[in-house]
Amino acid sequence: MKLNQKYLIGAILSVCAGQTYAAGLERSPQQIDALFESGTYAEVGYTHMSPDVTGTDVSGNKISDMAEDFQALSYAVKTDLSSKLRLAVIYDEPFGAGVKFEGENNFVATNRPAEDASTRVQVKSKNITSLLGYNLNKNVMIYAGPALQQLQADVHLRGRTYPVNGGYNNSFDDIAVGWVAGMSYAKPEKGILASLTYRSEVEHKTTINEDVPLADIVFEGDYSHSNSGTITTPESLNLNLQTGLNATTAVYAKVRYVPWSDFAFYPPVLKAASAVATGKSQPLVDYDNDQTSVELGLGKRLAPNLAVSVSGLWDSGTGDPAPTLGPVNGYWGAGLAAKYNINQKLAFSLGGRFLWFGDAKGKVADGRIVGDFQDNTGYAVGVKLSYKSK
């Protein structure tokens, strides 16, 4: 008897996609699961992520939770254009950071008004990916398309952690285009689906606004506060594998690689001022190592309209010490999710993840260790409503 896994595999795909507090600036694994759905498909999702990251500065002062909670929306639509062609449009928010230091520590200035005393960082992104898939035969599909990305940042460095550049400000907002390409192999009657997806770098050339105390010294304040600069979000590679074990059970694996060691952001004025002052240009943020993340899971259909999954997660991080944008060294995690089919077309999914972050020393771009962050955790909760019609 053939294993009718097609329906179950789709359920597991929908349930298990989710946001994380991962290496670098990553907040989403940039999955494209909607492309592999049959017929006409649409989904909308919401995720709340709550990291709890505390530590001490080099003076021994306590740093209360400096990682802000964040929320993310996602949506996707997919349709068949013909027996061989399909089109998917996917929205996610892949990169971000939310940091605010409060209390009495070296990241809070004592000579500024309270509303401007804290070191704080906000990075946000929005990404729309359009993919056209072409079936080479009944099992193999190739796909490709453009990815439109908006990237925004607002940075304020304060306190004794930044002895020369306390008072530094940076902001920008830009939209740029990259591309995505991949290949998949599917055998629905056996519950088999494998895909390999590459995303290109996205180069943002934009106006970067800066206030640089070091430049006030070395250039005697004679510099432009708005200049053309470049920030490039990294390329990535996603490998997804899943197979049915029997008529109601399937296993899956998701592996993601991002070369964060290639990422460095050199704002133009900071770059020039640090080169004059020290003989070496200083980035605002960079990373030592590349990121590899893995998710392994088991899905089970408990009833005709109910499927559940459990998963284990691991993220390598980008090394220890880590930038104070996210002073953790990867994580271990566990996830639980369920999908309930309201009727033949509508389904509701609910999932959660708990993460144990790796301990890390916090560093700034010149290499100085400025904090110690240990025994930190986080959790994420997400919901999704999906529609499918054959």
C-alpha positions as CSV (number, residue, x, y, z in Angstrom):
1,M,0.0,0.0,0.0
2,K,1.3,3.5,-0.8
3,L,2.0,5.9,2.0
4,N,-0.3,9.0,1.5
5,Q,2.2,11.4,3.1
6,K,1.5,14.5,1.0
7,Y,-1.0,16.0,3.4
8,L,1.0,15.3,6.5
9,I,4.2,16.7,5.1
10,G,2.5,20.0,4.2
11,A,1.2,20.3,7.7
12,I,4.6,19.9,9.2
13,L,6.1,22.4,6.9
14,S,3.5,25.0,7.9
15,V,3.8,24.4,11.6
16,C,7.5,24.4,12.0
17,A,8.6,27.6,10.3
18,G,9.4,30.3,12.9
19,Q,11.4,33.3,14.1
20,T,14.5,33.0,16.2
21,Y,17.1,35.1,18.1
22,A,19.9,33.7,16.0
23,A,23.5,34.5,15.1
24,G,24.5,37.8,13.7
25,L,21.4,40.0,12.9
26,E,19.3,37.0,11.9
27,R,15.7,36.8,12.9
28,S,14.2,34.5,10.3
29,P,15.6,31.4,8.6
30,Q,14.1,32.7,5.3
31,Q,12.2,29.5,4.4
32,I,10.2,29.2,1.2
33,D,7.8,26.4,2.2
34,A,4.8,27.9,0.5
35,L,6.3,27.3,-2.9
36,F,6.0,23.5,-2.4
37,E,2.3,23.5,-1.5
38,S,-0.1,22.0,-4.0
39,G,-2.9,24.0,-5.6
40,T,-3.7,27.6,-4.6
41,Y,-2.3,28.4,-1.1
42,A,-2.1,31.5,1.2
43,E,-0.9,32.0,4.7
44,V,-0.4,34.8,7.3
45,G,1.6,34.4,10.5
46,Y,2.5,36.3,13.6
47,T,5.4,35.6,16.0
48,H,6.4,37.1,19.3
49,M,10.0,36.5,20.4
50,S,11.2,37.3,24.0
51,P,14.9,36.9,24.6
52,D,16.2,37.5,28.2
53,V,19.8,38.6,28.0
54,T,21.5,39.9,31.2
55,G,25.1,40.2,32.4
56,T,27.7,42.4,33.9
57,D,30.0,45.1,32.5
58,V,33.8,45.1,33.0
59,S,33.3,47.2,36.2
60,G,31.1,44.5,37.7
61,N,27.9,46.5,37.3
62,K,24.7,44.5,36.6
63,I,23.2,44.7,33.1
64,S,19.5,44.0,33.2
65,D,17.7,42.5,30.3
66,M,19.1,44.5,27.3
67,A,17.5,42.4,24.5
68,E,14.1,43.9,23.6
69,D,11.1,41.7,22.7
70,F,10.1,41.8,19.1
71,Q,7.2,40.8,16.9
72,A,7.2,39.7,13.3
73,L,4.7,39.2,10.5
74,S,4.9,36.8,7.6
75,Y,2.7,36.0,4.7
76,A,2.8,34.0,1.5
77,V,0.7,33.3,-1.5
78,K,1.2,30.6,-4.1
79,T,-0.6,29.5,-7.3
80,D,-0.1,27.1,-10.2
81,L,0.2,29.0,-13.5
82,S,0.2,25.7,-15.5
83,S,0.9,22.0,-15.0
84,K,4.6,22.9,-15.0
85,L,4.8,26.4,-13.7
86,R,4.0,27.8,-10.2
87,L,4.5,31.2,-8.6
88,A,5.0,32.1,-5.0
89,V,5.3,35.5,-3.2
90,I,6.7,35.4,0.3
91,Y,7.1,38.2,2.9
92,D,9.3,37.9,6.0
93,E,11.4,40.1,8.3
94,P,14.8,38.3,8.2
95,F,17.2,40.7,9.9
96,G,16.9,42.8,13.0
97,A,18.2,43.9,16.4
98,G,16.6,45.5,19.4
99,V,18.9,46.5,22.2
100,K,18.6,49.0,25.1
101,F,20.8,49.2,28.1
102,E,19.3,50.6,31.2
103,G,20.3,51.0,34.9
104,E,23.7,52.0,36.3
105,N,26.4,50.5,34.1
106,N,29.0,51.4,31.5
107,F,26.5,51.5,28.7
108,V,24.5,54.3,30.2
109,A,25.8,57.9,30.2
110,T,25.6,60.0,33.4
111,N,26.0,63.4,31.6
112,R,23.0,63.2,29.3
113,P,19.3,63.6,29.7
114,A,17.6,60.4,30.8
115,E,15.8,60.0,27.4
116,D,19.2,60.0,25.6
117,A,21.4,58.3,28.2
118,S,21.1,54.7,27.1
119,T,23.0,52.7,24.5
120,R,20.3,51.5,22.1
121,V,20.1,50.0,18.7
122,Q,17.1,49.3,16.4
123,V,17.6,47.3,13.2
124,K,14.6,46.3,11.1
125,S,14.1,44.7,7.7
126,K,11.3,43.7,5.4
127,N,11.8,41.2,2.5
128,I,9.5,40.2,-0.4
129,T,10.6,37.2,-2.4
130,S,9.0,36.3,-5.7
131,L,9.7,32.8,-6.9
132,L,8.8,31.1,-10.2
133,G,9.1,27.3,-10.1
134,Y,9.4,25.0,-13.2
135,N,8.8,21.3,-13.0
136,L,11.5,19.5,-15.1
137,N,9.6,16.3,-14.5
138,K,7.2,14.8,-12.0
139,N,9.8,14.8,-9.2
140,V,12.3,17.6,-9.9
141,M,11.7,21.4,-9.8
142,I,14.0,24.4,-10.3
143,Y,13.0,27.8,-9.0
144,A,14.4,31.3,-9.0
145,G,13.3,35.0,-8.5
146,P,14.1,38.4,-7.1
147,A,14.1,39.4,-3.5
148,L,13.2,43.0,-2.6
149,Q,14.7,44.0,0.8
150,Q,14.2,47.1,3.0
151,L,16.8,47.7,5.7
152,Q,16.6,50.3,8.5
153,A,18.9,51.1,11.4
154,D,19.0,53.6,14.3
155,V,22.1,53.4,16.6
156,H,23.1,55.4,19.6
157,L,26.3,54.6,21.6
158,R,26.5,55.9,25.2
159,G,28.4,55.5,28.4
160,R,32.0,54.7,29.5
161,T,32.1,51.6,27.2
162,Y,32.8,54.1,24.4
163,P,35.4,56.5,25.9
164,V,36.0,58.4,22.7
165,N,32.8,57.7,20.7
166,G,30.2,58.0,23.5
167,G,27.5,60.1,21.8
168,Y,27.9,58.3,18.4
169,N,24.7,58.2,16.3
170,N,24.0,56.4,13.1
171,S,20.8,55.9,11.0
172,F,19.9,54.9,7.5
173,D,16.9,53.5,5.5
174,D,17.3,51.8,2.1
175,I,15.6,49.4,-0.3
176,A,17.7,47.1,-2.6
177,V,17.3,43.9,-4.6
178,G,18.9,40.4,-4.5
179,W,18.0,37.1,-5.9
180,V,17.1,33.5,-4.9
181,A,17.6,30.2,-6.8
182,G,17.2,26.6,-5.9
183,M,16.2,23.0,-6.8
184,S,13.9,20.5,-5.1
185,Y,13.1,16.8,-5.4
186,A,9.7,15.5,-4.3
187,K,8.0,12.1,-4.1
188,P,4.7,12.9,-2.3
189,E,3.4,9.3,-2.2
190,K,6.5,8.5,0.0
191,G,6.5,11.8,1.9
192,I,9.8,12.8,0.5
193,L,10.8,16.4,-0.1
194,A,14.3,17.8,-0.4
195,S,15.3,21.3,-1.4
196,L,18.4,23.4,-1.7
197,T,18.0,27.2,-1.8
198,Y,20.6,29.9,-2.3
199,R,20.0,33.6,-1.4
200,S,22.4,36.2,-2.7
201,E,23.9,39.1,-0.8
202,V,21.8,42.3,-0.9
203,E,24.0,45.4,-1.3
204,H,22.4,48.6,0.2
205,K,24.0,51.8,-1.2
206,T,22.4,54.6,0.7
207,T,22.9,57.9,2.7
208,I,24.2,57.2,6.1
209,N,23.7,59.8,8.8
210,E,26.3,60.0,11.6
211,D,27.3,62.0,14.6
212,V,30.9,61.0,15.4
213,P,32.6,62.4,18.5
214,L,36.0,61.0,17.3
215,A,35.6,63.0,14.1
216,D,34.9,66.1,16.1
217,I,38.4,65.7,17.5
218,V,40.5,64.5,14.5
219,F,38.6,66.7,11.9
220,E,37.8,69.5,14.4
221,G,34.2,69.0,13.6
222,D,34.7,69.8,9.9
223,Y,32.9,66.9,8.3
224,S,29.6,66.1,6.6
225,H,27.1,64.2,8.8
226,S,25.3,62.6,5.8
227,N,27.4,60.6,3.4
228,S,27.0,57.8,0.8
229,G,27.9,54.4,2.3
230,T,27.3,50.7,1.8
231,I,26.0,47.9,4.0
232,T,25.6,44.4,2.5
233,T,23.4,41.7,4.1
234,P,24.9,38.2,3.7
235,E,24.2,35.4,1.4
236,S,22.8,32.1,2.7
237,L,22.2,28.5,1.9
238,N,19.2,26.4,3.1
239,L,19.0,22.6,2.9
240,N,15.7,21.0,3.8
241,L,15.1,17.3,4.0
242,Q,12.0,15.3,5.0
243,T,10.6,11.8,4.6
244,G,7.7,9.8,5.7
245,L,8.2,6.9,8.1
246,N,4.7,5.5,7.8
247,A,1.2,6.8,6.9
248,T,1.0,9.1,9.9
249,T,4.6,9.9,10.8
250,A,7.4,11.9,9.2
251,V,10.8,13.2,10.1
252,Y,12.6,16.3,8.8
253,A,15.9,18.2,9.0
254,K,16.6,21.8,8.2
255,V,20.2,23.1,7.8
256,R,21.1,26.8,7.2
257,Y,24.5,28.3,6.6
258,V,25.3,32.1,6.7
259,P,28.9,33.4,6.2
260,W,28.6,36.2,8.8
261,S,32.4,36.4,9.0
262,D,32.2,38.2,5.6
263,F,29.9,40.9,7.1
264,A,31.3,44.2,8.4
265,F,29.6,47.6,8.4
266,Y,32.0,50.6,8.0
267,P,30.0,53.8,8.2
268,P,32.0,56.4,6.2
269,V,32.8,59.0,8.9
270,L,33.6,56.5,11.6
271,K,35.8,54.6,9.1
272,A,37.7,57.8,8.1
273,A,38.0,59.2,11.6
274,S,39.3,55.9,13.1
275,A,41.8,55.5,10.3
276,V,43.3,58.9,11.0
277,A,43.3,58.4,14.8
278,T,44.6,54.8,15.0
279,G,45.9,54.0,11.5
280,K,43.2,51.4,11.0
281,S,39.6,51.8,9.9
282,Q,37.1,50.6,12.5
283,P,33.7,49.0,11.7
284,L,30.6,49.7,13.7
285,V,29.9,46.0,13.8
286,D,31.5,42.8,12.5
287,Y,31.5,39.1,13.3
288,D,34.3,36.5,13.7
289,N,32.7,33.3,12.5
290,D,30.1,31.9,10.1
291,Q,26.8,30.6,11.3
292,T,25.4,27.1,10.9
293,S,22.0,26.2,12.3
294,V,20.2,22.9,12.4
295,E,16.6,21.8,13.2
296,L,15.6,18.2,13.5
297,G,12.0,17.2,14.0
298,L,9.3,14.6,14.1
299,G,5.8,15.1,12.9
300,K,2.7,13.0,13.7
301,R,-0.8,13.1,12.5
302,L,-3.0,12.3,15.5
303,A,-6.3,12.6,13.7
304,P,-7.6,13.4,10.2
305,N,-7.6,17.1,11.1
306,L,-4.8,17.4,13.7
307,A,-1.0,17.1,13.3
308,V,1.7,17.9,15.8
309,S,5.5,18.1,15.7
310,V,8.4,18.3,18.1
311,S,11.8,19.6,17.2
312,G,15.3,20.1,18.5
313,L,17.3,23.2,17.4
314,W,21.0,24.2,17.5
315,D,22.7,27.3,16.3
316,S,26.5,27.7,16.2
317,G,26.6,31.4,16.8
318,T,29.3,33.6,15.4
319,G,31.8,33.2,18.1
320,D,32.8,34.2,21.6
321,P,33.3,37.1,22.3
322,A,30.2,38.4,20.5
323,P,29.1,42.0,19.6
324,T,26.9,43.7,22.1
325,L,24.1,43.8,19.5
326,G,23.5,40.2,20.5
327,P,25.9,39.0,23.1
328,V,25.1,35.3,22.9
329,N,27.1,32.4,21.4
330,G,24.4,30.4,19.6
331,Y,21.8,28.3,21.3
332,W,20.2,25.0,21.9
333,G,16.4,24.8,21.7
334,A,13.3,22.7,21.7
335,G,10.0,23.3,19.8
336,L,6.5,22.1,19.9
337,A,3.8,22.9,17.3
338,A,0.3,21.8,16.2
339,K,-1.9,22.3,13.1
340,Y,-5.6,22.0,13.2
341,N,-7.6,21.8,10.0
342,I,-10.8,23.9,10.5
343,N,-12.3,22.5,7.3
344,Q,-11.0,21.2,4.0
345,K,-9.5,24.7,3.1
346,L,-8.7,26.5,6.3
347,A,-6.1,25.5,8.9
348,F,-4.8,27.1,12.2
349,S,-1.3,26.5,13.5
350,L,0.2,27.3,16.9
351,G,3.8,26.7,17.9
352,G,6.4,27.6,20.5
353,R,10.1,27.4,21.0
354,F,12.4,27.7,24.1
355,L,16.1,28.6,23.6
356,W,19.1,28.2,25.9
357,F,21.7,30.8,24.7
358,G,25.4,30.1,24.8
359,D,27.5,32.2,27.2
360,A,29.5,35.0,25.6
361,K,31.8,37.9,26.4
362,G,30.5,41.1,24.9
363,K,32.9,43.1,22.7
364,V,33.0,46.3,20.7
365,A,34.4,46.7,17.3
366,D,37.9,47.7,18.4
367,G,38.2,44.3,20.1
368,R,37.8,45.4,23.7
369,I,35.8,43.1,26.1
370,V,33.1,45.2,27.7
371,G,30.8,42.7,29.3
372,D,30.0,39.1,30.3
373,F,26.6,37.5,29.5
374,Q,25.8,34.1,31.0
375,D,22.9,31.7,31.6
376,N,20.4,33.5,29.3
377,T,17.3,32.1,27.7
378,G,14.5,33.1,25.4
379,Y,11.2,31.9,24.0
380,A,9.1,32.4,20.9
381,V,5.3,31.9,20.3
382,G,3.8,31.9,16.8
383,V,0.4,31.5,15.2
384,K,-0.5,31.0,11.5
385,L,-3.7,30.9,9.5
386,S,-3.5,29.1,6.1
387,Y,-5.8,28.5,3.1
388,K,-5.5,25.8,0.5
389,S,-7.6,25.0,-2.5
390,K,-6.9,22.4,-5.2
